[in-house]
């Protein structure tokens, strides 16, 4: 079929835009990430004298870096609409965030939609596949204290021991509040067939939009971060909940990401922007951690139930274009998540100015020494 001039122009424009966006992303990384590292090297004396202030500054820089990533999608028209519970209400408490995993864009979506949730982004810890350690952002995550988990049955037990040690060493010492993990252990397209076979063998529900989660990391996090007297005990009402706010992990935030037409946005699309503007929908449901069972079998059943509910949520969304209303209500209310373009421009400008400053400084030192 012949290509019209209009179609050719459209393809040419898309390719040019993608090329320019890619060039900007590369330049952004070349100035922002080295600047983050160099600032923290210079601040090492502060880390010794006042560790709390050091990690506060690191958290602010980390949030700005994630905002830069969010800006790539935001300026391409990839926006977010939120549903369900308002997680801003627990943004200052410790929480574990359970997220379904469909594509690399899931992480970018979270980087965007958590930007306006108070101090969450600068005080959060990520659990991610070890392969991300070798990406351009790996050095940032290593410094920030994220945990890179190696998948596979042969590594599982060792990784859980390492995770426990990591949490005990870094989580509270760096004043972390939220910990984000993807319990499915991989992308939907890669794990769906195996998960469905396991479900059939064990008389579990057939899931299409999610896979059955794995227990290991969730159990380690709960055992390590939840105050012993809270986990598995009945809720004692708002008064008791208020009193225990500072006593360890307080909430589990069940987060469900839905893409238009069930077509996930990957990191390549996020960077190049060749896909038409799209709205990603994110649904939250908050559970008090005291209502989460501690015993492995009961916890497994509880976790399975969360992903069965995710399946129902996503099925409803793909059929109707909206998430169902909460139980007892007749209408679901959505909230459009927004970012300030002025703020995004400001932090991007700061990154490029920082890059220029470090370049000039090293040029000056080079000339002084040589």
Secondary structure, DSSP 8 states (H G I E B T S, - for coil): ----HHHHHHHHHHHHHHHHHHHHHHHHHHHHHHHHHHHHHHTHHHHHH-HHHHHHHHHHHHHHHHHHHHHHHHTTTEEEEEEES-GGGGTTS-EEEEE---STHHHHHHHHHTTTSTTTGGGEEEEEEGGGGGSTTHHHHHHHT-EEE--STTTHHHHHHHHHHHIIIIITTTT--EEEE-TT-S-HHHHHHHHHHHHHHTT----SSS----SHHHHHHHHHHB-TTTTT----HHHHHHHTTTSB--EEEEEEEE-GGG----HHHHHH--S--EEEEEEEEEEEGGGS--SHHHHHHHHHHHHHHHHHHHHHHHHHSS----TT-S---EEEE---HHHHHHHHHHHHHHHHHHHHHHHHHHHHH-
